[in-house]
Amino acid sequence: MTKWNAAFPDKLKEVIKETDEMIAPKLAEIDEQVLDNQNKVLEAFRKESIDESSLLGTTGYGDDDRGRDQLEDVYCDVFKTEAALVRPQFVSGTHTLATALFGMLRPGDNLLYVTGEPYDTMQEVIGTAGNKKGSLIDYKIGFDYVEMDGDKVNFDLMKKKIKEQNPKVIAIQRSRGYSVRKSLTVKEIAEIIKQIKTVSDAIIFVDNCYGEFSETVEPTEVGADIMAGSLIKNAGGGLAKVGGYIVGKKDLVELASYCLTAPGIGTSEGPTVGRLSEMFQGFFLAPRVTGNAIKGAIFEAGIFEKLGLNVSPKWNDDRTDLIQTIEFNDPDKMVKFAEMVQKFSPIDSNVLPVPSEMSGYEDKVVMAAGTFVSGASIEFSCDGPMRAPYIIYIQGGLTFEHVKIAIANACKELFFK
Ligand SMILES: *Cc1c(COP(=O)(O)O)cnc(C)c1O
């Protein structure tokens, strides 16, 4: 009988065994969390009486798409919001976030990010990077951000800037993106919102990308007015082929809908063209799939820490998203790791990742992604800029077992040759 790790050296088998034993209680915690989130999603499906015909969808204008409306009600139930816009017409997370922001902001208004510099692609939406054409700044919307104080939001500076700028929208980015700061837990987001409320009644917007179901409470339950994310990350459960979601107060979601479609049309049109079934099923699977990815990240943190590398978060840290970073301090090891992730992917396993120039990045970037849905980062993938200290960002994994097999083989190649 073959065993997945039969050809591993005994030393590596021992490290894997020690890692498994060390992280077991943490994995059990994640299983408990998956149970709560699965229950929440199942309750929503039952409440909205989803039936076989809900999954069919519409074509053309998409008038009276009952299933689409029900899916949006399911999202409202899970995220505890008045309204939701969940559509396959959103081409990416960036598009979804941009739609929400363009919906709310008018010339002369200000936008303030309180969690440091926004995610790379959002900088082009805002107009602080790229050619600025069509950006928020091009539309005479003011923008500023509050520099983080290490892993914490700088409340004093935040309040000073809020008083000076009187922003219409205050943005919080939950996940770290490609920054060195830690991701913000929902508890921390609750405190940020509480502090904002002492000085401002601005609209509070949360970029929830990578965050969904990685805790049992979501930012909309602790005071966020509007929140958005991608369906080819957590919320699509690995099954959604495209799409995004916006959830929040009814008037704000409606404004976003005028940007996605057109004023006068709003939420009433938008065909689901055969995508509804996977959007429903993906959302149903999302708690479990997100749990698998987080368990994979805990294994990564545990084993690489045992092998003497700096990792963030640590295996036993509280988590609020999927991202795991490993510091290789060695360009060759970093590239080799990406090669192994690619080699142990179900799709494109024969492709060789090569560090390359990428628009918007000063250094070359190495990436590995062998995914069923192109670019889907709920699936196991990694990337990072080729600069000291050579940090790779790992995310996703549809099954914990896939991540474990791939990471163990990467460790063998990197440290046991
Ligand atoms: C992924 C991500 C985005 C952008 O989503 P895309 O689908 O890549 O356009 C924005 N913000 C954060 C925090 C993200 O993780």
The ligand as an ORCA input file, in Angstrom:
! r2SCAN-3c Opt
* xyz 0 1
  C      -7.979     40.509     -3.374
  C      -8.193     41.795     -2.706
  C      -8.720     42.896     -3.382
  C      -8.986     42.909     -4.854
  O      -9.637     41.804     -5.365
  P      -9.332     41.292     -6.861
  O     -10.338     40.239     -7.063
  O      -7.922     40.792     -6.868
  O      -9.531     42.448     -7.768
  C      -8.925     44.052     -2.662
  N      -8.638     44.122     -1.360
  C      -8.119     43.091     -0.670
  C      -7.809     43.242      0.779
  C      -7.881     41.885     -1.319
  O      -7.373     40.858     -0.643
*
